[in-house]
């Protein structure tokens, strides 16, 4: 057998097909939109992602985060703003998440914990006081100011998100890369606020709550933001 140490081994990696679809049905230049700063740690946010605003008192206050569709929680939603717990937690001032997901937060962010029992309700944990990414190799520990009043479990898809997560403020006009993990730096983007007719199939995390927040309505294959 030939010695392959130190040599390149031929291989082929197959990726998924990227669909280059149109977001606007209406004239893009007629839409009302603003430049925005998007919080770090969410990876690539695709065109058509519904966005929310971090409502913390400190930390990343005012930066945009992905809107979280919370009408039904099954763990399969398109919800990149979530950091799912990797261990059950209750009666404590801490939760454990993956190290990569921990970079979706900063000290000072106010965070919310949700699970499938709550479905739209949530528990406010106050501000993050510490994020420990060094003690354990496989997970990070987030410490906050308000003790958990209930036990939150991985079986119920428990996750933490930044305050403001469930109020939609607009739609991302173009895909941006906010980064992942320790090298995440956030991104700049454009947010569609109103006066647009968009293709409904391109909107990734729109739900009934987001439609209400944005004064939008569905019309067949279109979503109209007034």
N, C-alpha and C positions, 0 to 999 in steps of 0.2 A: 504494500500500500504506500502511495506517495506521501511524503511528509508535507502537510498543509500548514504547519505552524508558521505564522508570519506572512502568509500569502492570502490574497483576496479569494474568497470563495464565491463563485457566480450565484446570484440569487435574483429573484424578482418579487417585489412587494406590490400587491394590488390595493388600491385605495377605492373610495366610493366616488361615484359620479357626482360632480358638482353641477347643479342646475343653475344656469344663469337666467334668472327670471326677472321680469319687470315688477317693480313695486307699485309704481303709479299707473293708474288708468287716466287720471286727469293730468293737466299740464303741470309738470314739476315746479316750474318757476312761479306758479300762482300760489303754491302752498306757503303758509306762514311757518317759518322754522328759525331756530336759533342755534348758535354754537354752544356746545356743552363740554364739560370735563367729566369723564367716566372713571369711576373708581377702579383700582387695580384688582387683578386676581381672578377674573371670570373667563379668561381665555378669549377665543374669538366669539364676539357677539355678532350674529348675522343681521344683515339688512332686514328690516321689518320686525325686529325685536321690540316689544313694548317695554318702556323704561319707567322707573320710579325714581324718587329723589331721596337720598339719605337724609333722614330727619333728626339725626343725633344732635345733641347739644354741643358736642366737640368732635374729635376724631375727623372723619371724612364728611362732616356736615356739608350739605349742599351739592356734593358730587352725585352723579347719577349711578344707579344700580339697576339690574334687571328687575322688572315687575314680577311679582310672584303670584301665579294663578292659584287661589286657595279655596275655590268652591268645593273641590273634591281632591283629597290627598291620597294618592296611591303609590307614590314613589316613582311614577313613570312620566310625570309632567315635564314639559320643557321649562325648567326653572333653574338657570345657572346661578342665581343668587343664593341658593341654599347651600348650607354646609351641614350635611347629615351627620348625626352622632354616630360614632363607631362603638360606643358602649352605653348601656343604660345609665341614667343619672337621676337622682332624686334627693331632696333635702340637702342640697349642696350648693356651693357657690361656683362650681366648675362644670364644664362639659368637655368631652373629648371629641375632636374631629380629626380628619386627615391633616397631615402637615401642609399639603398643597392647599386644601380648603381654608386653612387658617389665614392665608394671605389675602382672603377676601375681606378681612377686618383689620382695624387698627385700634390701638389703645385709645380709649375715649369714645369709640362708637357705642351707641346704645343698641342693644340687641334684643331680639324677640325669639322665643322658642315656641314651636308649633308641632303638633302631631295629628294623626288622622282622627283622633277622638274630638279634637277641637274644631277642625274644618271651618276656618274663617275667624274663630276666636284665637287668642294667643296669650302668652304670659310674658310680660315685660321684665327683663332681667337687669335693667339699668345699664350703666356704662361698663365697658371692658376695662379692667384695671391691669391685666397682664395677659400675655400670650406666650406660653412656654413651648418652644419648638426644639429644645435641646435635651431635656431630661429623658425623653423616650424616643426611640428610633422610628417607631411606627405610627405615632400620633402626636398631636399637639393638644395642650390643655389651655382652655380659655377660662379666665377667672373674671367674675363680674360682681356687681354690688348688691344684687337682690337675690336672696336664696330661693331655690326652686321650691314651689309649694306642692308639687306633685312629682310622680315618677314618670320620666319620659324614656321611651324604649325604642330600640331599633326596629322592633317588630311593628311598631306603629309609625314608622318612617319619621321619627322625630328629627327636627333640624333647627338650626339657628339662622337668622337673617338680620340684616340691619333694619332699624326702625325706619318706617316709611315704605317698607317693602310692598305693601298691598294697596298703594294709591298710584295709579298710572298717571304720568304727566306728558307722555308723547311717544312717538314711534321713531326708532333709529333709522336714519335715511340710508346709510351705507354701512357695510360690515367693517368692524374695527377689531384690533387685537389688543386686549387689555393686559395680556400676559398671564402666566400661571406661576405659582410658587414664588421662590425667593427673588426671581428676576422680574417679577411683574411690576410694570410701571404705570398702568392706566392708559388712557387714550383720550384723544379729542375727537368729537364727532358733531354731527348735525341732527337736531331733534325736530321732527315734524309736529307742530302744535295744532294746526287747524287748516281748513279750506283745502282739503285733499280728498280724492277718491282713490282708494288703494285696493289692490287685489287681495281679497280675504285669504287666499291660500298661501300668501307669502308672509302673513303675520304669524309669528311663532308662538306667542304666549298670550294672545288676546282671549279674554273670557268676558262674561256678562258684567263683572265688576269693572273691568277696564273700559268696556264700551260706555258705561255710565260715567266714569271719571272723565273720559275724553269727549263726552257729548257726541258719541258716534253711534251709527246704526248700520246694520248689515242689510244689503240689498242684493240678493242673489249671490253672485261671485264677488261682489264688491263690499268694502267697508267705507262708509262715508263719515269723515271727520269734519264737523261743521265749524 
